[in-house]
Amino acid sequence: REWKNSLKRRDQIKGADYYEGRHDILNRKRTIIGADGKLQEVDNLPNNRLIDNQYALMVDQKTNYLVGKPFTLNCQDKGYTDALGKVFNKRFYRLLKYVCEDALNGGIGWLYPYYNEAGELTFKHFPAYEVLPFWADDDHTILDCAIRYYTQEVWNGYQKEKVEKVEIFKADGIYRYIYQNDMLIADVEAGEHENYFMVEEEGQEPKGFNWTRIPLVPFKYNKQEIPLIRRVKTLQDGINTMISDFENNMQEDARNTILILKNYDGENLGEFRRNLATFGAVKVRDDGDVTTLTVEVSSENYKAILDVFKKALIENARGYDAKDDRLSGNPNQMNIQSMYSDIDLDANGMETEFQAAFEELLWFINNHFSNTGVGDFTDDVAIVFNRDILINESESIENCSKSVGILSTETIVEQHPWVTDVEAEMARLQKEKEEAMAQAQEYAGAFQTGNPNQG
């Protein structure tokens, strides 16, 4: 209960809400100063609730920058690389993108390796606000156990109800409960306890087994597990408020102009406002008059404040502005790298955390390979994240051309912006080289026989 209502979990939920477009501006109310000098709510004024979701843009930008492209496996054991390639398939790359979004929105994302009904090793992601971890160390690197809390919709006759479920991940398996009235009640229908996986041998009853580690792998955004929303929420709220206020002011025609009445021939201001809105005219006495005191709404002021907010949000989120002035004209690679400096530094920290998470994940995968007879692999494998960065292709190609004779062909091909598969490209170059040599030998043979036109 303490964790469920904690500020940390509320921030994690708020990060997911803001990413999906559920911002605080949607609950905004218009108020005025009442007769007693206190604010009171009014419902006869425009109350626009506009959202310019720069936060979601930053999350997508940072996610696709780091894991938008498939990572590369570097290992000397070709068999190990091939086996890992079957596990790290396109479904896994998509799942890794979800985990990265969870890490940014909640400060930490969780990956759960398990066996499906077909006996295949597969993975599931849990958002930060569903998992309460219990760490064995102060640096939060060794998981002692964990609790997963989530709600599930079930049918009770013809009524749909929400049930609060709790799963406790311990060394001896998963314990399942229903959270009701601040009490944990054993979930008999789902099975109060089960092992992490079952092994069925021919002619024998299935046996339950458990990992020697808790099968929950944390992918952290940073060491402190601080969600991105905590850095930029006030700036995002400021952007929403500015654009909402601007539209409110544009719609408040009668309020943009303050009317000064002299000898008004009516009972009250409500009647005056109604006549003005209905007929576009008011009735005054002979010596009466209506003059105006105009309040100008400057769009340039709103634009200037919005620009300040957006630039501050990008800087605090450590992202980049795709409309940066440095990209106008013909930007060189130094300008591009300068624009990417903030997101690159942040990605370095995320990559360090993700590399440690992959090391933990590979422990489960290696044990799976050993248990299923795929092989006992002991070689180290390096996970290389291929970051998605803008480049000046002409400049990169020119640098590759100037490196011929200085660097190996494979290194040059690896750095060429048009190459996506280095091995395939090297194979094509080798094939072209062999065809050229064969053609040269054919011509040489033709000249030796005195028939240069042969072939």
C-alpha positions, -999 to +999 in steps of 0.1 A: +000+000+000+029+024+008+045+017-026+012+019-045+006+054-032+042+066-033+054+097-051+079+076-071+052+054-085+030+084-092+058+099-113+061+066-132+024+066-139+025+103-148+053+096-173+032+069-191+001+092-190+020+121-205+034+099-232-001+088-242-014+124-241-032+125-208-018+158-195-028+178-164-042+206-187-072+183-194-083+189-158-079+226-160-108+249-148-113+286-155-115+308-124-122+344-115-118+365-084-151+364-065-168+390-044-149+378-013-116+381-031-111+344-035-109+324-067-141+307-079-148+284-108-168+298-138-182+279-168-192+308-191-157+315-203-137+296-230-117+268-215-096+253-242-073+224-232-047+221-259-018+197-258+015+201-278+031+168-267+068+176-269+075+151-241+063+122-263+085+135-291+115+134-268+107+098-257+103+086-293+134+105-303+157+090-276+142+055-280+147+054-318+181+070-315+194+042-293+174+011-303+157+021-335+181+000-355+190-036-348+220-040-326+251-059-337+265-091-321+303-093-321+316-128-311+343-151-325+322-182-321+300-182-352+277-210-337+270-188-307+262-158-329+238-178-350+221-192-319+217-157-305+204-145-338+174-168-335+166-154-300+172-118-309+148-118-338+125-090-351+100-096-323+128-091-297+139-058-314+103-046-312+101-056-275+134-039-267+119-007-281+090-011-257+114-017-228+133+015-237+101+035-237+093+020-202+127+030-190+123+066-201+087+070-189+093+052-155+131+054-149+133+016-153+119-010-175+116-048-169+121-078-191+107-111-180+122-143-197+098-173-196+088-204-215+055-203-235+031-232-240+052-245-269+083-247-247+100-217-265+120-191-246+102-158-250+101-125-233+076-100-218+080-064-207+065-049-175+063-011-170+080+004-140+047+012-121+038-025-120+069-038-103+081-033-067+117-046-065+135-057-034+173-052-039+200-071-021+225-042-025+225-004-023+234+001-060+203-018-071+221-044-091+212-077-074+175-085-072+164-104-041+127-107-050+100-086-067+063-080-066+042-073-097+009-055-091-016-050-120-053-048-126-072-073-148-107-071-162-128-102-155-165-110-161-186-117-130-218-130-147-228-102-170-208-075-151-173-065-160-151-060-129-115-049-123-095-073-101-062-062-085-036-090-090-003-095-073+025-118-083+055-124-061+087-135-078+109-154-054+137-179-057+113-209-055+089-196-081+059-173-085+032-168-058-001-154-070-026-134-049-056-111-052-052-077-035-085-069-018-092-046+012-055-042+018-052-080+021-035-106+000-058-135-008-044-166-025-054-167-062-067-203-063-081-201-098-048-189-114-027-212-091-013-200-059+022-212-066+041-224-097+077-230-108+093-208-134+093-237-160+084-273-163+104-301-179+086-331-193+105-363-201+090-392-221+071-416-198+075-394-167+054-367-150+064-331-157+088-317-131+090-280-120+123-262-120+134-227-110+162-204-121+189-197-096+183-160-102+150-140-102+139-139-139+133-101-140+160-081-158+160-043-151+168-019-179+175+015-162+174+049-178+200+061-152+215+050-120+190+069-099+161+055-119+147+090-124+120+091-151+123+117-179+090+133-170+104+146-137+129+167-157+104+183-181+069+182-167+067+218-157+079+229-191+054+207-209+026+221-187+038+256-196+036+249-233+001+235-229-010+265-208+004+290-233-013+276-264-046+271-244-045+307-231-038+321-265-069+303-280-090+314-250-080+350-255-088+348-292-123+335-284-130+360-256-141+388-280-163+405-254-135+403-228-107+416-250-125+449-250-134+464-217-166+484-221-171+518-203-209+526-198-223+560-193-260+564-183-268+528-194-306+524-199-310+490-184-313+471-151-281+451-149-249+441-167-263+407-175-290+423-196-264+445-213-242+415-222-272+395-235-284+424-258-249+429-270-245+392-279-280+389-294-285+422-313-250+436-315-264+469-301-272+485-267-297+511-257-285+541-238-300+575-226-297+607-246-267+617-225-253+582-224-224+566-242-204+534-246-167+536-250-140+509-251-108+502-233-090+477-256-066+451-242-043+439-270-033+403-272+001+400-289+007+368-307+044+376-309+046+375-271+030+340-270+053+328-298+084+341-280+074+324-247+066+291-265+100+291-283+117+296-249+097+267-233+103+243-262+140+250-263+143+246-226+123+213-227+147+199-254+177+209-234+164+195-201+153+163-219+187+161-235+174+157-270+180+176-302+160+200-323+155+186-358+147+222-370+180+235-357+195+264-377+227+244-380+208+221-404+199+249-429+218+251-461+246+225-464+255+214-428+288+198-422+294+168-400+308+190-371+276+210-369+255+178-369+276+163-342+273+195-321+235+193-325+235+157-313+259+162-284+233+163-256+214+132-268+246+114-274+259+120-239+225+108-225+226+077-247+261+069-235+247+066-199+217+046-211+239+022-231+260+015-200+229+005-181+215-015-210+248-033-215+247-045-179+211-056-184+220-076-215+248-093-195+221-104-170+198-114-199+225-135-216+228-155-184+193-168-188+198-174-226+230-192-221+214-215-195+186-221-219+210-231-247+228-255-222+195-270-210+181-276-244+213-290-260+220-260-283+255-258-268+276-247-238+289-213-249+316-196-229+328-169-254+321-133-246+297-115-269+296-077-273+262-060-280+269-029-302+240-004-304+238+011-339+226+046-331+203+064-356+221+097-363+219+121-393+251+123-414+264+143-443+266+115-469+287+134-494+313+142-467+313+106-454+318+091-489+346+115-496+364+105-464+360+069-473+375+075-507+405+093-491+410+064-467+418+039-495+453+025-490+454+037-454+426+016-439+415-020-448+387-024-473+365-039-447+369-009-424+361+015-452+330-005-462+319-006-426+319+032-425+302+038-458+267+053-453+251+031-481+262-002-466+238-020-442+253-055-443+292-055-442+296-092-448+273-093-478+290-062-493+324-078-488+312-110-505+299-089-535+333-071-538+351-105-537+328-119-564+334-088-586+372-091-580+372-128-590+351-121-621+374-093-631+405-116-627+388-144-647+380-120-675+416-106-675+430-141-677+406-149-706+418-118-725+455-127-717+450-162-731+434-148-763+463-125-769+488-154-765+470-175-791+470-145-815+432-139-814+426-107-794+390-107-805+382-140-788+355-138-762 
